[in-house]
Structures are given as C-alpha cells and as structure tokens.
C-alpha cells in the first residue's frame, strides 16, 4: 500500500487548543511527492499492472531522450516513423489498455522492455 496516492492525498494538520484542525504550511507540494511501492523479490510474484507501470516509465524515459537527441532536419528528410505530435494517450495508459484485455505473465511483460 503506498504511503501517498492521488486517491488518498495526505493532509497535514495541526490540532489547536480548541480541538479544531489548522493546516500546517510546510512548503512541500504534496502533489509532486513520488510514491514508491515495494515489489516482491521475484518478478513472477509481482502484480502484472506494477510491471506495466515500471516498463512504461522506462519506455517514457527512452522516448523523451530520443525526442531530445534526434530532432530530424529537413536536409535529412522525414520517414513514416517521424511524427510532428505526441500521441494523446500516454505510454502507461496505452500499455495498461492493451494488457487489460490480455492475460500476460510477468515474464512476457518484462520482455516488453
């Protein structure tokens, strides 16, 4: 169970003398806090959705790095694999959508990356 999640955001409060709750202003943007989930030691015990989320993070990083390094120039020409715009669906959502309809083992999901 994650410590923080979008569905159950952490609220910091201070209890005042009257028993009421007063927000504590810490300067920390709780929406920007990244949560970590501890996965089982062996991948075959992992929830397939966790593997998809992990794989999508790796793929997103590779896509971002590739986009920054290899901007095509007109002199090189464009191929059918170049795109002017990113897809409206994220890699994570796309992979989750694909795997929802399929029964894929954790080993197969790891092969995606």
C-alpha positions in Angstrom: 0.0 0.0 0.0 1.6 3.3 -1.0 2.2 5.9 1.6 0.7 8.6 -0.6 -1.6 8.3 -3.5 -3.8 10.5 -5.7 -6.9 8.8 -4.3 -6.0 9.4 -0.7 -3.9 12.6 -0.5 -2.0 13.3 2.7 -3.3 16.3 4.6 -1.1 17.9 7.2 -2.9 19.4 10.1 -2.1 20.8 13.5 -4.5 20.4 16.3 -5.1 23.7 18.0 -6.1 24.2 21.7 -9.8 24.3 20.8 -9.7 20.8 19.3 -10.0 22.2 15.7 -7.7 21.4 12.9 -5.4 24.1 11.4 -3.4 23.3 8.3 0.3 23.3 8.6 2.1 25.1 5.7 5.3 23.2 5.1 6.1 24.5 1.6 6.1 20.9 0.3 3.9 20.3 -2.8 2.3 17.0 -1.8 1.0 16.5 -5.4 4.6 16.4 -6.5 5.7 13.7 -4.0 6.5 10.5 -5.7 5.4 7.3 -4.0 7.4 4.1 -4.0 5.9 0.7 -3.9 8.0 -2.2 -2.7 7.7 -5.1 -5.1 8.3 -8.8 -4.3 11.8 -10.1 -4.6 10.9 -12.3 -7.6 9.2 -10.9 -10.6 6.8 -13.8 -11.1 5.1 -12.8 -7.8 4.6 -9.2 -9.0 1.2 -7.8 -10.0 1.3 -7.5 -13.8 0.0 -4.0 -13.6 3.0 -3.0 -11.5 5.3 -4.4 -14.1 3.5 -2.5 -16.8 3.8 0.7 -14.9 7.5 0.1 -14.3 8.1 -0.8 -18.0 6.2 2.3 -19.2 8.4 4.5 -17.1 11.5 3.1 -18.7 9.9 3.5 -22.2 8.8 7.1 -21.5 12.4 8.0 -20.4 13.7 6.4 -23.7 11.2 8.3 -25.8 11.9 11.6 -24.1 15.7 11.2 -24.5 15.2 10.1 -28.1 13.0 13.1 -28.9 15.5 15.5 -27.4 18.5 14.0 -29.2 17.2 13.2 -32.7 15.2 16.1 -34.0 15.0 15.5 -37.7 16.2 18.2 -40.0 14.7 18.9 -43.4 18.0 18.0 -45.1 17.9 14.5 -43.6 14.3 14.1 -44.6 11.4 12.6 -42.7 10.4 9.0 -42.7 7.0 7.5 -41.9 8.3 6.9 -38.4 8.6 10.6 -37.6 5.7 12.4 -36.1 5.0 16.1 -35.6 3.0 15.5 -32.4 3.0 13.1 -29.5 0.0 10.8 -29.1 -2.8 12.0 -26.8 -2.5 8.7 -24.8 0.4 8.1 -22.5 2.6 5.1 -22.9 1.4 3.9 -19.5 -2.2 4.2 -20.3 -1.6 2.6 -23.7 0.1 -0.4 -22.2 -2.4 -0.8 -19.4 -5.2 -0.7 -22.0 -3.5 -3.5 -24.1 -2.8 -5.7 -21.0 -6.3 -5.4 -19.6 -7.7 -7.5 -22.4 -4.9 -10.0 -22.4 -3.6 -12.4 -19.9 0.1 -11.9 -19.9 2.6 -13.4 -17.5 5.1 -11.2 -15.7 7.9 -12.8 -17.8 6.2 -11.7 -21.0 5.6 -8.2 -19.6 9.3 -7.9 -18.7 10.2 -8.8 -22.3 8.5 -5.6 -23.4 11.5 -3.6 -22.2 
